[in-house]
Structures are given as C-alpha cells and as structure tokens.
C-alpha cells in the first residue's frame, strides 16, 4: 500500500510498515511542518497515497481523497502493521474511505 504518514505518526509505526513492504512517505518530507490537513490530504490524493494519521477529528468529514487510515498512537507497531495488511486485503481501493485501524487490529 502507498501511504503518506502524517507528521505526528511515530517512527516505529512507519518502520513497521516499511519493513512489511509498504511504500511509506512522511508528510514532513514533502510538505512544510504544520501543513494544513487539507494540504496533506490533497498531496496524498495527488500521489495516490492513503493518509495514515492519529487525528480522527481532522479528517472524519473530508471527502475526495485517496483514503485515510486512523491509528492510535499507543498501538503496537506489529498490531498497526497487521491492521493495515487486513484493510489492504479487504479493500485495496480506499478512495474516500476513512478506516479506524483499531477496528482491524
């Protein structure tokens, strides 16, 4: 899965997904630190990447994106990786879909 990790996503979560073969890019590598959520979602959509974030409130009502995965910061990296794998298998096209990874852990 092609992902854009929001700036608040901890390195352990990014590493767990990288090690499982996911193509993960950090938002602060392509956008200014503190970029608006709309900019993150737009950049991800333009690059056909699903956003990984902890901020449920910031994305729950947004449409026209390549997908959003909402994680909990306290998820074990292994559990996050497994949840992403399950979502990816169940629904490989996440256009305009917002999924809570805790539902898939």
N, C-alpha and C positions, 0 to 999 in steps of 0.2 A: 504494500500500500504506500502511496505517496502522501506524506504528511508534512504539514507546517506546524511546528511546535511553537505555541505562544511563548512570549518571553518569560513567563512565570513557571514554565514546566521545568522541573528539576533535571539536572544532567543524568541522574540514574535512570529516569524514565526514557530519555532519549537514547541512552546507551542500550537499554534492554530492547528497544525496538530496532535500533541499528543492528544489533547482534542477531536478531531474528530475520534480517534481510530486508527490512522496510527502508524505504528511501525517506529519511527524516531530515528536514531542513529547519533551522531555528529562525523564528521571525526576526530576531535582532541581528541576523546575518544579512537580511535583505531589506529591512525597514529600520527607521530610526527607533531608538529605545523609547518606549512610551507611546508608540504609534496607536492611533485610534483603532478600536475594534473593527470598524468598517474598512479601514485600510488593510488590516490583517486578513479579513475575510475576502476582500477584493483581490489582494495579492495571491492568496491561496487559490481562489477560483480561476484567476488568470493562468496559474501554473498547474491547474488540475490537481491540487493538493487538498487533502482533508485537514481541517484545523484540529489540533489537539490542544485543549485548554482545561483549566480548572474553573473558569469563570462562567458558571451556568447563567447567571443573570444578564451577562453582557451579550449572549448570543441566542437566547431562547426564542426571541420573537423575530429574528432576522431570517430573510429568505434570499433566494438567488445566490447560493454558494455551492461549493463542491462537497459539502458535508462537514459536520462538526462532531468530534468525539469529546465528551466531557468526562474528565477523570477526577479522582480525588487525590490531593497531594500526598495523603498518607497511604495510598495503595502501594503494595509491594511491587517492585519492578516486574517480577515474574507474573504477578496477577494482572498487571496492566497489559503486558505483552500478550498473555493468553486471551484476555478480553478483546484486544484489537484483532487477534487471529480469528476469534469466533465471529466478530462483526464482519470482518473481511470475507469470510467464507459464506456467511448468511446473506450478505448484501454487498456485493463488490462495487456497486454503483450507489454512492451515498448522496447524490445531488439533492440539495435542500433538506437533507435528513439530519436531525440532531439526535445523537445517541448518548445515553449515560453509560459509561463503561462499568459502573458498579452493578448495573443490571445484567452484565455479561460475565462478571468475574466468578 
